[in-house]
Amino acid sequence: MKIRFARILCTSVVILFLLLSCGESKISTPEQEYLAIKKKLANGWNTWNTRSVLSHVLLPEGLSINLMMKDLTSGDTLKEALIGRRKPGCERIWVGDHTNDGAYTGLTLEWRGSKIKIQTATRENELVVWIEPEKPSDSVTLFVDVSILWKKPGTVSKTGNGFEAEIGNKKYPVFISASGNAPKDGFLEIPLSGEIFISSGKEREKDEIIKIITENHEAFLEIKNSFGTLSNLYEAQHNAVAWDVIYDPLNDRVITPVSRLWSTGQGGYILFVWDNLFAAYMHSLDSKELAYANAVEIIKEKKDLEFVPQFVTGKGVRGKDRSQPPVGSFVIRELYRKYQEKWLLELVFDDLYSWNQWWLKARQTDSLFCWGSNSYPHTIDHWLDTFGVGNFQGPKLESGMDNSQMYDNMPYDSITGKQELIDVGLSSFYILDCEALADIAAVLGKDSEEKILRERAKIYKTKLETLWSEEKGIYLNRRTDTQQFSERLSPTCFYPMFTGLPSRQQVDRMMNEHFYNKEDFWGDYIIPVTPRNDSAYKDNTYWRGRIWAPVNFLVYLCLREYDLKVPRADLCKKSQELILKSWETDRYIFENFNADNGSGDDVKDSDKFYHWGALLCFISFIEQGYVPAPEEPIK
């Protein structure tokens, strides 16, 4: 009996221990949860290398297969290929599909009279490449280089029909179907006289490589087609962000900078606050991990500051004098609304709350808000570390609308560090930030912070109403030096709508007198960031006269707050037409667009592949219910 009892007791202890052990294994901190996501992302073959979309890299090893071109006539070598270069003689890339995980990529490259199609796929952590010369050129050859990037350990040697890398105790062979010459520098030079096949891990026959690539592409097309009438918009938006996903070896993280062209000269990446927060929101359509990574990484750049700096670069430069539109709490709230993971809120709440407090201390004037820039000691010899700091240009950069006519000749107070203009847009953003952050605080059970934030939102909504102009039928910026309204309009004058402040009568006036007014914002292509009857409209440069996707997106959020189904449908339709005009013709996602003819390629200061241009697509996914609508109650 005693023996039996002892056995039962022993068994019970073991079971209890196992239960406790299992319970403990399931308990993890927000930091551990996020670290797992970072580790999951930085894995496998993908176009991780910022500097070239023809460079495929295996993470975490850093093994890379780099495709390059050589012009035998001139001796020039195209070592790094990027989307949208403008200089004469540069490569022209027609982007195809690109899965988030690198399972499939496809593009067509034109250079020096040659045209080749390159498709890749992965299977069991191995890469296959199919190169088809669509327009061969006797003067252009292909170079293949296998190397190890970012000073990671390992060696690469040339073999009979390819290369072999040795990393740790493991060997990584790379096989190439076509024969070629091996110059002294280790590259393999191959004539573009026929198809070329490359495989890593093991040698594969042509038919097997084509089969893998075809199957992986068909899997992506199946996802695309599941979006029905929005499938072409899915293709544009998905590829806009997927081709910009890169690996940052300095911080061991996967991020989506605004574009590769912007990043290559900045140490591998440059991140901007609202650009990357909106990229995170777009990623939420089909990738939780990329959505989380981009939102968390830009928010965590706050570091030792009280606010999230306007930009950070791979060269260590940070916009420490200014921030950018505070949309972080809004985006995090929307990610939680979709994925319902409380740990994400816990991970970033303190940073978001500090940022919210900073706007009060640094940018509040007359109970509303002005953009600004505060001087600081310069420690880095780089033009970005001084440009706009502590002068009239800084507040414009903080607004994100760098040369908007709204800010022409506006005085700047070097003592307070603020532009002497109460800004409708910033004041509305701040209220949105308070409300979104209060919703987050409620989920986390932070009753005190929630109460403070809701009270702030209420106070500033009351103050925001003082910016309504009964004469103009819209909200206006107001100068703090003269206390007079500034009558230079912008779509930011609609932004009080996303706080729910305006009455329906006020909304109707804004819609009828300005949104649908062809002298202001209506037209074949909308929404110009400068009214059509403003003298700056004809400048057609950057934030003067052109159309910007984030502005359309933010106005769309305004329309969602009210029962404005017709304006919403009109904005979605015209945004779709604008983005598809360039995507279906040129496979570009432009940074901004001409408001008269819808072109994104008519000026040099419109990046040809800038991810947030795809916000023109994203509003339709919210409208059609593929992404939870912002006005739905947070749980």
N, C-alpha and C positions, 0 to 999 in steps of 0.2 A: 504494500500500500504506500509506504514511504517512498519507495523507488518510483512508483507510478506518479505520485504527487510531484516528486522532484523533476521527473521528465516533463510533466505538464507545465510546471513552473518555468523550467528551462526553455521550453518551446515558446511559452508566453513572452518571456523576456526577449527572445530572439525576434519574435514577430513584432513586439513593441519597438525594438531597436530598428528593425527594418522600416516600420511605418514612420518612425521619427526621422530616419535617414532620408527616406523618400520625401517626407515633408520638407526637410531642410534643403534638399536638392532643388525643390521647386521655388524656394524663396530666393529672390535675387533683387539687387538694387536697381534703380533706373540707370545708373552708370553701367552696370553689368549687362542690362538689357540692350543698351545702345552699343556697347562694345561688341556684342554678338552680331548686331546688324552690320557694323563696320567690317568685322571679320568676314561675314558672309559676302558682302559686296566686293571686297578686294580679293577676288579669287577667280581663277580661270583665265582663258584667253579672251581678250577684248582689245579695242582700239584705245588703250589706256594712255598712250603717249601723246601728250598735248601737241607736239610739234608736227605730227604727221598722221593722217588718216590711213596711210598705207603701212603703218607700223602696228603689228599685232603682238601683244605682250602677254605672257603668262604670269599671273600673280598667284602666290607671293614671290615666286622665284625671280621674276624680272627678265626671264628669257624672252628675247624679241626676234621676230622675223620681219625684216624691213625690206620693202620693195622700193626700188629707185629706178630712175631712167637716166640714160646717157645719150646726148646728141653727139654722134661720131663726127659730124661736120665741124661743129664749133668746139667740141670737147667739154661743153657744159653738162653738169650733172644735176638732175632734180632729186636731191636727197630727201627733202621733206615736202609733202604735198598737203595743202590746206584748202578748205572750201572758201571760195569767194575772193581770192586775191584779185586786185585791180590793176597791177602794173602790167604794161605791155609784155607779151612773151611768157607770161605766167601760165601755169597749168590751169585747165578748166575742169572742174569736177562736177559731174551730174550725180547727185547722191541718190542711192536706192534705199532699200529698207535696211534697218539696223535694229536687231532685238536688243533689249536692255542688257541681257547677259552675254552678248556676243555670240549667241548660238548661230546667228546668220548675219552677214553684212554683204552689201552689194553696192558697187558704184561703177561709173564709167569715167575714165580719165582721158583727156585730150591734151597733147603736148607736142609741139614742134612737128605737126603734120601727122602724128600717130594718134590712134584711138584704141584703147583697150578696155575691156570689161573685166572687173575683178570681183569674184564672189568668194566668200569664206564661210566655213561652218565649223562647229565643234561637236565632238562626240567623245564621251568618257575622258574629258579633259585633254583631248588631242585636237589639233587644228588641221583642217584641210583647206587648200586654196586652189581655185580654178581661174586661170588667166586666159582670156580669149582676145586675141588681136582682131578687132573689128575693122580697123584701117591700118594695116602694117606700114611701116616706113623703113626703108633700107638704112636710113641714117640714125635711127633710134633703136637702142637696145635696152633690155631689162637688166637691172642689177639686183641680186638677192644678197642680203647680208644677214647673218645670224650673230647676235651679240647679247650681252647681258647688260641691262641698263641700271642706272641709279646707284652705281658702285656696290651693287649686291655681289656676294661672293660667287665664284664659279669661273670656268674656262670654256672656250669654244675652239674647236679644231675643224679643219676641212677634211672631208672624207671623199671617197671615190665619187659618189653621186649625191653629195650634199654636205651636211655638217653634223657635228656631234658636240653637244654641250655636256659638261660634267658639273653638277651642282650638288655639293655634299657627297653622299655616297651613291647618288643616282645619275644615270646617263639619260640624256634627252636627244635622240637622233632626229634629224630633219632630212627628209628625202625629197629630191627634185627630179622630175621626170625627164626634163630636157638637159642635154649636155651643154657645157659652155666653158669659157676660159676663166681662170682664177688669177686675177692680177695680184700683185705683191701685197696689196692692202687687205686681202682676204675676201673681197667680194667675189661673187660668181656672176659673170657677165653672160647673158643668154640672148641670142637673136630672137626677135619677135616674128618668127616665120611660121609659127603654129601654136597650138594650145600648150600651156605649161601647167603642170600640176605639182603641188607641194603638199607634203603630209608630215606631221610630227608624230613621234612615238613609234609608229611602224609604217612600213612602206605599203601603200595602197594602190590598187589598179585604178585607171581612169574611170571606169564605170562605177566603181564603189564610191569614189570621191564625188562624182556628179550626183549619185543617188543620195548621199548624205546631205549635200548642199540643197538639192531639190526638196527633200523631205523637211529639212529645217525651215526653208523658205515657205513651204506650203503651210507649215504649222503657224507661222506668223500671219500669213494671208487669211487663215481661218479665223484668227483673232480679229484681224482688221474687218473682215466681212461680217463679223457678229455685230458690228455697229450699224449695220443696215445703211440707211440713207446718209449716215454721218461717216461712212467708211473712208471716204476721201479726206475728210477733216481729221480722222484718226491718223491716217497715214502721214499727213503733214505735221500734226502736232507731235506725234510720237517720235518721228524721225528728227524733228527740230531739236528735241532735248536729248535723244539717244546719241546722236553724232557729237554732241558737246560734252558727254560724260567722260571724265578723265581721272587719272590717279595722281594724287599729290604725294610724292615720295617723302617730302620734307615732314609732313604731318601724318603719313600713313593713312590716307583717307581717300574716299571716292567722292568727287564733287562734280557739279555741272556749272562751270563758269559761263558767262554770257556768250562767249564765242571763243574758238581756238585762236583766231586772229588777234583778239584783244589780249589773250593770255600769253602768247609765245614771247612777247617782249617784256613780260613782267615776272620773269622767273618761273614760268610754267602755269600761272593762274592769276586771275584777278577776279575777286568776288565783290559785288555791290549788294547793298542791303535789300532793297525791294526787288531788284532783279532776281536774286537767288531765292527769296521767299516766294515769289510768284512761280519760279521754276519748280520749287518744292510742291506747290499747289498743283501745277500741271502734272507732275510726276504721279500724283495721287490717283490719276485716272487708271494707271496700270502697274504701279510699282510702289508699294509701301516703303520699301527699304530706301529707294532713291529719294522719295518724298521726305522721309525722316532725316536722312543724311544731309540734304541741302538746307533744310530748315534749322536743324540743330547746329550744324557747322557755322553758319553765318551768325546765329545768335550767340554762340559760344565765343565768337571773336571779340565779344565785349571784354573778356579777360579782366585786366586791371582798371578798365574804364567804368564809368557809371552808365554808359550808353553803348549801343552797337555802332561802331565807326562806319562811316559812309562806304569805305572800301578797304580791302586788304589784298596784298600781292605776295607772290612767291619771293619777292626781293625784300620782304620785311617792312614795306611801307604800309602805313595805316592812316586813314583819314581821322586823326585824333582831334581835329578841331570841330567836327560836325558829324551829324548822323544822316539819316535819310527818312522818308515817310514811314511812320511807325505802323507797319502792317503785320508785325510779327505775331502779336496775340491773336489777330484775326485768322492768320494762316494756321497757327497751331490749333486754334479752336476748331477749324474746319477739318484738319487732319484727325482730330479726336472724334469729331462727329461721324467720320467715315469708319475709322478703325477701332474706336472705343478702347484704346489702351491708355489707362490712367498714368502709367509710368512716364509716358512722354510729357504729360503736363507737369509731373513732379520734377522731371529733369530740367525744365527750362523756366519754371515759374519765377524763381528768385531773380533771374536775369531779366525777364520781362517786366517784373515789378520795379526793379531798379531803373530800367529804361523809362518806364512810365513816370517815375518820380523825377528823373532828370529833366524831362521836358518842362515840368513845372518850375524847376529851379533855374533852368538855363534859357528858356524860350518864352516864358509867360510875360505878357505886357497887357495892361488894362484888362486883365481877366480873360484874355484870349492869347493867341500864339503867333509869333513871328519866326521866320527862318533866321539862322545865324551861323556864326563861325567864330570860335575863340582861339586866340593865339596860343602857341605852346613852343617850348624850346626845340629847335630842329636838330636831330641827331643823325639823320641819314642824308647823304648827298644824292638826292634824287628830286627831279622836278615835281613829282607828285607830293613830296613832303612839304612843299612850299606854295604850290599853286592854289590861290584862292584863300589861303589861311590868313584870317584876321583882316580881310578886306572885303570890298563890296561883292566880289565874285563868290566868296564862300557860301553866303546864304542861298545863292542861286543853285550852287552845286548840291547843297543840302536838300533843296526842294526836289531834286531829281529832274528838274526841267531847266537845264543849264543856261539857256539863253532866251527863255520865254520873254515876250514883250511885256508881260505883266510887271516885270522887274526892271524895265528900262529906267535909268536915271533915279532909281529909288535910293535915298540916302542910307548910309550904314553908320551905326554908332559903334566906334571902335572900343569904347569903354564897356558897354554892355555886351558887345559882340553880336548885336542883332540888327537886322534890316528894319527900317522904320516903316513897316507895313504889316498890319495884322492880316494874316493870310486865311482866306476862307477854307482852302484845301487842308492846311495843317490843322486848323482848329477842328475841322470835321474828322480828320484822321485821329486826333487825340481822343475825341469822344468815342469813336469806334474802338480805339484801343482800350479805353476804360471799360466799355461794355463787354468786349470779348474777354478781357482779362478777368472781369468780374464773373463771367460765366465759368471760366476755368477755376477761379477761386472757389466757386460754389461746389464744383465737382470734387475738389480737394478738401472740402470742409474747412476752408480758411474763412471763417465767418467775418472776422474783423476786417481783413483785406477786401472781402467782397463788399461789405458795407461802405468802406471808404471809396472804393472804385465806383460804385453805383451813385454815391452822392456826388462824386466828381463829375460823372457823366451828366447828371441832372443840372448841376451848377453851370457847366459850360454850354449845355444846350440852351439854357436861358440866355447866356451871354451871346451865343452864336446868332440868336434871333435879331440882335442889334445890327447885324450886317445885312439884313434884308433892305433892299431899296424898293420902296413902293413905286417910285417913278420908273425904274428900269424893269421891274417885275422879275428880279433875280437877286441872289446874294452877291455882294461886292466886297473886295478887299478895302481896307481903310488905312490910310496913312496915320502914323502915330505922331508925326511932327505937326501936321495941320488939322488932324481929325476929320479930314475930308475923304469921301469915297474916291477910290480909283475906278474909273469907268472902263478900264481895259479888261475885257472879258476873257475867259478861258473856260473849258469844260469843268475845271475845278470849281467853278461857281455853282455847279449842280451838286457837289459833294455833300452839302448838308442833308440831301435826301437819304443818304445811306445811314443817317442817324435817326431817321423817322421824324425829324423836327418839323419840316414844312407842313402847312395845312394843305388839304386837297386843292383849295383855291390857289394857293401859291404854286403848287406843283403844276396845275393846269396853265398858269401864266408862263412858267418857265418852259414848258413843253411847246406851247403855242407861239410864244413871242421869241423864243431863242432856239430850242432844239429843232423845231420844224421850220424855222425861218431861214430861207436861202441866203439872206444877207449875213446871217451869223454862222450856224453850224450845219444846216441841212445841205444836201447835194447828192450827186451821183455817188460820191465817195465820202464817207464820214468816219470819225468826227475830227475835223481839223483842230489842232491845239490852239490856233489863233483864229478868231472870227474872220470870215471872208471879207468883211468890210473894214477890218483893221489895216492900217498902212503897212504893218509888218507881215501881213499874210503873203504878200508878193515876194518876200525874201526867200521863201521856200527852202529854208535851211534849218536842219535839226528841229528844235522846238518852236520854230517860227513858221507857221503856216501848214506844217505837215501833219500827217495822221500817225499816232502812236498807239500800238495795241494795248498797253496798260491803261491808257485813258479810256478807250472804248470799254475795257473790262470794268473799270471803276464806275463808269457811268451806268453800265449794265447792272452793277450791284445797287446803284441808286434806284433804278427802275423796278428792281425786285421788291423794294420796300413798299411799293404801292401797286394798286391793281391797274397796271399799265401794260396790258398784254400786247396792244398794237405797237407801241414804241419798242417794246422788248423784241417783238418779232421782226420789226424793221431793222433794229440794230444788229440782231443775230444774222439776218439775211445779208445785209450790206457788209458785215464783217467777214462772213463766209466768202462772198464774191471777191472781196479785196484780197484775202490771203490766197485763195485758189487761183486768182489771176496770175500771180507770179509762181506759185508752187507747181501748177500743172504745165506751165510754159518753160520755166527755167530751173525748177527744183530748188528755189531759193526761199528762205524765210527772212525777209528784210527787217532791218531795225526800225525803219519808218517809211512812210509812203507819201507820194505827191497827192494832195487833196483834190486836184483838178482831173488827173488822168489815172490815178491809182498805181502809178509806177513806183517801184522802190529803187530803181537803178538809174534814176535821172540825175542823182547827185552823188558826190564822193563820200559824204558823211552819213551814209546809210549802209551799215555793215550788211553784207549779203546773206549772212547766216547767223542770226542773233536770236537766241531761243525764245525770248519773251514776245517776239512777233506772233508766236503761236497762240497767245492769249486770244487772238481773234477767232481761233477755233474753240478754245476752252469754254467760252461763254455758251456755246451751243450744247456742250456736254452737260453743263449745269442746267440749262433750259430744258433739256430732254430727260433729265433725271439720272444720268449716268454718274453724276457726282451729287452728294446730298446738297440740297439748297441751303444757303446760309441762314434763311429765316426759320428753318425747322428748329424746334426746341432742342437744346443740348441735354443729353441724359447724364 
